[in-house]
Amino acid sequence: MTNCDRLTVTCLCDRIPENKYKDEIYRTYHLLFRYFGDEISNLLRNRV
């Protein structure tokens, strides 16, 4: 997971209003990036 990917995950989570699910969502993104980081990065880059 690169710094760019971590920032993306952080940005996505920062857009979520403060709620009790934020930690779980962050962990879910973290796992997704761990296993599918390259694919997700490419998808995000292609959308911009």
Sequence and secondary structure as in RCSB ss.txt:
>XXXX:A:sequence
MTNCDRLTVTCLCDRIPENKYKDEIYRTYHLLFRYFGDEISNLLRNRV
>XXXX:A:secstr
  HHHHHHHHHHHHTS S TTHHHHHHHHHHHHHHHHHHHHHHHHHH 
